[in-house]
Amino acid sequence: MSELRWNPLLGEWVATATHRQERTFLPPADYCPLCPTKPGGFPTEVPESTYDIVVFLNRFPSLRPDPAPPAVEGTELFPVRPGIGVCEVVLYTPNHDSSLAREPVEQIHKLVRVWTDRFRELEKLDYVDYVFIFENKGEAIGVTLSHPHGQIYAYPFIPPHIATELKQSLDHQAATGRCLICDILAEERRDGRRIVAENESFVATIPFYARYPYEVHIMPARHLQALTDMSVNEQRDLASIIKMVIAAYDRLFDISFPYMMMMHQRPTDGAPYDHYHFHIEFYPPLRTKTKLKYLAGSESGAGLFINDTLPEEKAAELRAHVTPVVWDERRGR
């Protein structure tokens, strides 16, 4: 059962999906449902002996293309609607013990093109207003399957964090005539201390207003709104800078670094969003190798994040672990 319940106090939807209580939780490597199906072995989500990148519908989705009626009847104060939408799983590699950071940049380039294809297809659905591409990595995040994978949620509304960014961007444009993220990027470049990595098309920075110690935002140098706006070279540069950032994360503490990676792009409801600017945000939960940044009372209850570190210092630490990305052209484009 999946439904959407309205929170009148915050003005946002909450999804209930009771069937997700039964989803697979940290299975052993030899029983992973995201690995290829081995000859004579138990059937997995991929009925092939190997694969490259795979996308399929989540078996335990928060939203469904054909949801059942809500379990309760809504009221004027508490509206309820069916949990319509799409939840997809994206498998990065058949190698259970790998991670996106350990994959060659050519594989990440393939993934960028897969993300672009799924965005293009999902935005065609008339009940989808926003396509959210993300990855939860690591047990510290609450991941229940360790096989390298990400997810795509197609929402029937614009989620609240994106709605706030859209409003701030529109207000900034109305006041200045300029793009807010273009101005943020220009200010980060002018200062320079918080930049972690960059190439011809993208800049990665721990932003001035970072809420997590090693939070990184990747922003395109060119003003664009979605993956589908990118040129062939920008797709390659996006793969390169993602590889640089997440490989540096792993080298920082010499561990497989946990993080949330979230892609912020324009909504798909057909309205104009020229004031918005595509970017990717990384939220890593670690503040040291052994200490987590918990979202406690101030963060969770009041919405005020408290960062125990200086972005300028953390950017210098992370930047020291960035290395150039080398492409193997034999793998093809």
SVG drawing of the C-alpha trace seen along z (x, -y; Angstrom):
<svg xmlns="http://www.w3.org/2000/svg" viewBox="-13 -44 60 69">
<polyline fill="none" stroke="black" stroke-width="0.4" points="0.0,0.0 1.3,-3.4 -0.4,-6.7 0.3,-10.4 -0.9,-12.3 -0.8,-16.1 1.0,-17.8 -0.9,-21.2 1.7,-22.5 4.6,-22.3 2.6,-22.4 4.1,-19.2 3.2,-15.6 4.3,-12.6 4.4,-9.2 3.3,-6.1 4.4,-2.8 3.8,0.0 5.0,2.8 8.5,1.4 8.8,2.9 9.4,6.3 12.2,5.2 15.5,7.2 17.9,6.0 21.7,6.5 21.7,10.0 25.0,11.9 27.0,11.4 26.1,14.8 22.4,14.1 22.3,10.6 19.2,9.9 21.1,7.2 23.8,9.5 23.5,11.4 21.7,14.7 24.2,17.5 23.7,20.8 21.8,23.0 21.6,20.3 18.6,18.4 16.9,16.0 17.8,12.4 16.4,9.1 18.6,9.7 18.0,13.0 21.3,12.9 24.8,14.3 26.2,10.7 25.2,7.2 26.6,3.7 24.1,1.2 20.5,2.2 17.4,0.2 14.2,1.9 11.2,1.0 11.8,1.1 10.2,4.2 9.4,2.2 8.5,-1.2 7.3,-4.3 5.3,-5.3 3.6,-3.2 2.4,-3.8 -0.9,-2.0 -1.4,-2.6 -4.2,-1.1 -6.8,-3.4 -5.6,-5.1 -6.2,-3.1 -8.1,-6.0 -10.4,-8.7 -9.1,-12.2 -10.7,-15.3 -10.5,-19.0 -7.6,-19.5 -6.0,-16.1 -6.2,-15.4 -5.1,-12.0 -4.2,-10.9 -2.9,-7.7 0.8,-7.3 1.2,-7.5 4.7,-7.8 7.7,-5.6 10.5,-4.2 13.4,-2.7 16.6,-1.0 19.8,-1.6 22.5,1.1 26.0,-0.4 27.9,2.9 27.6,6.6 30.5,6.6 29.0,6.9 32.2,5.7 32.7,2.6 31.4,-0.9 30.8,-3.9 34.1,-5.4 36.0,-2.2 34.5,-1.9 36.4,-3.4 35.3,-6.8 34.0,-5.2 31.4,-3.3 30.3,-6.5 30.0,-8.1 27.7,-5.3 25.7,-5.9 25.4,-9.6 23.9,-8.6 21.5,-6.1 20.4,-8.8 19.8,-11.2 17.7,-8.5 15.6,-7.7 15.0,-11.5 13.9,-11.9 11.5,-8.9 10.0,-9.6 9.3,-13.3 6.9,-12.2 4.5,-10.6 1.6,-13.0 1.5,-12.2 5.2,-13.0 6.2,-16.6 9.7,-15.9 12.4,-13.2 14.8,-12.8 18.0,-10.8 20.0,-9.9 22.3,-7.4 22.4,-6.3 25.7,-4.7 26.8,-3.0 25.3,-1.5 25.7,-4.9 23.1,-6.2 20.7,-3.3 21.3,-1.4 19.8,2.1 21.6,3.5 25.3,3.0 25.5,3.8 26.5,0.6 23.3,-1.0 21.3,-4.2 17.6,-5.1 15.3,-7.3 12.0,-8.6 9.4,-10.2 7.1,-12.3 3.6,-13.6 4.6,-16.9 7.7,-19.1 9.4,-18.0 9.8,-20.7 13.6,-21.2 13.4,-21.7 10.4,-24.0 12.5,-26.1 15.4,-26.3 13.1,-27.2 11.6,-30.1 14.9,-31.4 16.2,-31.2 13.2,-33.1 13.3,-35.7 17.1,-36.3 16.4,-36.6 13.6,-39.1 15.9,-41.2 19.1,-41.0 18.2,-39.7 20.8,-37.0 20.8,-33.2 21.3,-32.5 23.6,-29.5 25.6,-31.3 26.2,-34.0 27.1,-31.4 29.5,-29.7 31.1,-33.1 31.5,-33.9 33.1,-30.5 35.5,-30.9 36.4,-34.4 37.2,-33.2 38.8,-29.9 39.3,-28.4 36.3,-26.1 36.8,-24.7 37.7,-20.9 38.0,-20.1 37.1,-21.5 37.3,-20.9 36.2,-22.7 32.5,-22.2 32.0,-21.7 33.2,-23.0 33.0,-21.0 33.0,-23.0 32.3,-22.6 29.9,-25.6 30.1,-28.6 26.9,-27.5 27.8,-23.7 25.7,-21.9 27.8,-18.8 31.7,-18.8 32.4,-17.3 29.3,-18.4 30.2,-18.9 28.1,-20.6 28.9,-20.0 27.8,-22.9 28.0,-23.3 29.8,-26.3 27.2,-26.8 23.7,-27.8 21.5,-24.7 18.5,-23.1 18.7,-19.3 20.8,-16.4 19.0,-16.5 20.6,-20.0 24.1,-18.7 26.4,-18.4 28.5,-15.2 31.6,-16.9 29.6,-18.0 28.5,-14.5 32.1,-13.3 33.2,-16.2 30.3,-15.3 31.5,-11.7 35.1,-12.9 34.3,-15.3 32.0,-12.8 34.8,-10.3 37.3,-12.9 35.0,-13.8 33.9,-10.3 37.4,-8.8 38.8,-11.6 36.1,-10.8 37.5,-7.2 41.1,-8.4 40.3,-10.9 40.0,-8.3 41.1,-5.2 37.6,-3.7 34.6,-3.3 33.1,-6.7 29.3,-6.8 27.3,-9.6 24.0,-10.7 24.3,-12.0 21.3,-14.0 20.7,-15.5 18.8,-18.8 17.3,-19.6 14.2,-21.4 10.7,-20.0 8.9,-18.1 5.5,-19.8 5.9,-21.8 6.3,-25.2 9.3,-27.4 12.3,-27.1 15.0,-29.2 15.8,-30.7 16.9,-27.4 20.4,-25.8 21.2,-22.1 23.6,-20.8 24.5,-17.8 24.7,-17.8 26.7,-15.2 25.8,-14.8 28.4,-12.6 27.5,-11.7 31.1,-11.5 32.8,-14.4 35.9,-12.2 36.8,-8.6 35.0,-7.3 32.4,-10.0 29.1,-10.7 27.4,-14.1 24.0,-13.3 20.9,-15.3 19.8,-16.0 17.4,-18.5 18.5,-21.7 18.7,-20.1 15.7,-17.8 13.4,-19.8 14.2,-23.4 15.8,-23.0 19.0,-24.9 22.0,-22.8 25.1,-23.2 28.4,-22.5 31.3,-21.8 33.9,-22.6 34.9,-25.3 34.2,-24.7 37.5,-26.3 39.5,-23.8 37.5,-20.8 37.8,-21.7 41.6,-21.9 41.6,-18.4 39.5,-16.9 41.2,-18.8 44.5,-17.2 43.1,-13.8 41.8,-14.8 43.8,-13.2 43.3,-13.6 41.0,-11.2 42.5,-9.2 40.2,-7.9 40.9,-4.7 39.7,-5.5 39.8,-1.7 36.6,-1.4 34.9,-3.7 32.6,-6.6"/>
</svg>
